[in-house]
Amino acid sequence: MKTSAERGREVRRKLLDAAADLIPERGWTAVSTRVLAERAGVAPGLVHYHFPSLQALLSEAALDVIRRVVAETGPLLERAETLDDGLAAMFGALDAFTGSDPVSVLFTETYLAAARDEDLRRELTALFTRFRRELVDWLRARGQETPEETASVLAAALDGMMLHRPLNPELTSAAVMTVLRRLLTRPGGDDRRAGG
């Protein structure tokens, strides 16, 4: 027989899973307490028993999914021996996301919600700041001259690829990597920078 704490954790998990499914299906603002509780198979009162607000529940559910996606990048980079291998692995992993799949839509919905929710924006900022720091360390270890700036641009490119895929299905890792290789490498070993 389950303890009340175990039952409580189970209800929380059901609510978070239901929210993660409903956000991309209906849109962030169309998820109601009633619909969420119904999907989770629990009484509506349990939503506010386990979470301070519906917004807090939706934020936690979305951040859980985004954290998992971001965490998958670490092992890809650890296995990559060269800068090119790591970039190909990172951007190649995004090919699994079409832009209209549930995870891509959840990312988009979360970014939109964060524009209006300072707490969510703060959490997303912290999550992506940690990711950029890891990317900076990885780039520095591979001799990238400007790892901070490069990590910021690469993180934005990863986000952009995820957000633009529904608008441009041809935006694949192969297409992106062709451009990134040109931007990140200097032809003929020339050390001069653009404009210098």
Secondary structure, 3 states (H helix, E strand, C coil): CCCHHHHHHHHHHHHHHHHHHHHHHHCHHHCCHHHHHHHHCCCCHHHHHHCCCHHHHHHHHHHHHHHHHHHCHHHHHHHCCCHHHHHHHHHHHHHHCCCCCHHHHHHHHHHHHHCCCHHHHHHHHHHHHHHHHHHHHHHHHCCCCCHHHHHHHHHHHHHHHHHHCCCCCCCCHHHHHHHHHHHHCCHHHCCCCCCC
